[in-house]
Amino acid sequence: MIMKLRELYDESKILLRTIPANVVTLFAVSVVCMNLLANKTLLQLDWIALDGGILISWLSFMCMDIITKHFGPKASSIISLHAVSINLLTCLIFFVASIIPSTADDYTAFDGIFGGTWFVLLGSTVAFLSSAVINNILNHTIGKCFRNNPDGKLAYAMRTYISTFIGQFLDNFIFSVIVFVFFAPIFWDGFCWTVLQCATCALTGAMAELLMEIIFSPFGYRITRKWKAENIGKDYFEFVERKKSE
């Protein structure tokens, strides 16, 4: 077990050195911002509910799709865990800042937003990690179906659109069930959603988020083509090959 963890640690170090920093940075920032923007509800009807996280959640999934296409699903899942770790550290710092008393002004609104709610953070973390792993595996599996032209636009579009829609649906659904079905009735004075409401809102939210992915996916496709042309990740691929041969 210790050896496996050591190998994973070594693989993660090499991966973080080889993936272009701008993609890793955007991924981590998008996860942190998504957690903050989720505090504001943009639209709430009987059949759909959208929070501010939708404005940037597409970026998280686009980064995962780019990394999965070039480095593989395991690498993308490692970077997803890295982004979540940064988000948890950020939330801890925000929480500490929110509980420090200040007489300079009224920071009630600041403390309410940045202090966060523990079960909302739990729900978002579990939901994102679960959906990220499924998204990455599904993206890679769909890509293998395009044997004749795996690097073409159609292959990239299908693998990103399908995996993003299912991944976003699961992200929304798991989060809603954990927060609004299990914890909200206990901590929010009986407020709750039914499982059907969670599924409906997750479906409509996933459709809206898929639209964002469709709009911005051409940028992701161009990045993958550039990475391949420039042989990005050579050290990581050599490390993976050495592990297979051992």
Buried (B, 14 or more C-beta within 10 A) or exposed (E): EEEEEEEEEEBBEBBBEBBBEEBBEBBBBBBBBBBBBBBEEEEEEEEBBBBBBBBBBBBBBBBBBBBBBBBBBBBBBBBBBBBBEBBBEBBEEBBEBBEEEEEEEEBEEBBEEBBBBEBBBBBBBBBBBBBBBBBBBBBBEBBEEBEEEEEEEEBBBBBBBBBBBBBBBBBBBBBBBBBBBEBBEEEEEEEBBEEEBBBBBBBBBBEBBBEBBBEBBEEBBEBBBEBEEEEBBEEBBEBBEEEEEE
